[in-house]
Amino acid sequence: MKEISAKEVEQKLAKGEKVNIIDVREADEVTAGKIPGAFHIPLGLIEFKLNELDKFKEYIMVCRSGGRSGRATQFLEEQGYKAVNMAGGMLDWEGKIE
């Protein structure tokens, strides 16, 4: 499973790179703040939202600490999607939140 650090994601955003971030935390966690531009799809709904994802794009998966996003990353890879887990999750995130 590919991983990326929170700092690397922050640097990509600062450079203006187009990144596709999916936050798999629960709704109450996301209301406390998420990475700007991140899509919110709770982990339990990922399999039902596959038709909304593009197999030609790479997705950076985010959760609180990296565990749930790791499971989401593995699931997406098994379905033929390109996914990367943000290691450390939002606990390691030091950038802006919305």
HELIX and SHEET records of a PDB file:
HELIX    1   1 ALA A    6  ALA A   14  1                                   9    
HELIX    2   2 ALA A   27  VAL A   30  1                                   4    
HELIX    3   3 LEU A   43  PHE A   48  5                                   6    
HELIX    4   4 LEU A   50  GLU A   52  5                                   3    
HELIX    5   5 GLY A   67  GLU A   78  1                                  12    
HELIX    6   6 GLY A   89  LEU A   91  5                                   3    
SHEET    1   A 5 GLU A   3  SER A   5  0                                        
SHEET    2   A 5 LYS A  82  ALA A  87  1                                        
SHEET    3   A 5 GLU A  58  VAL A  62  1                                        
SHEET    4   A 5 ASN A  20  ASP A  23  1                                        
SHEET    5   A 5 PHE A  39  HIS A  40  1                                        
END                                                                             
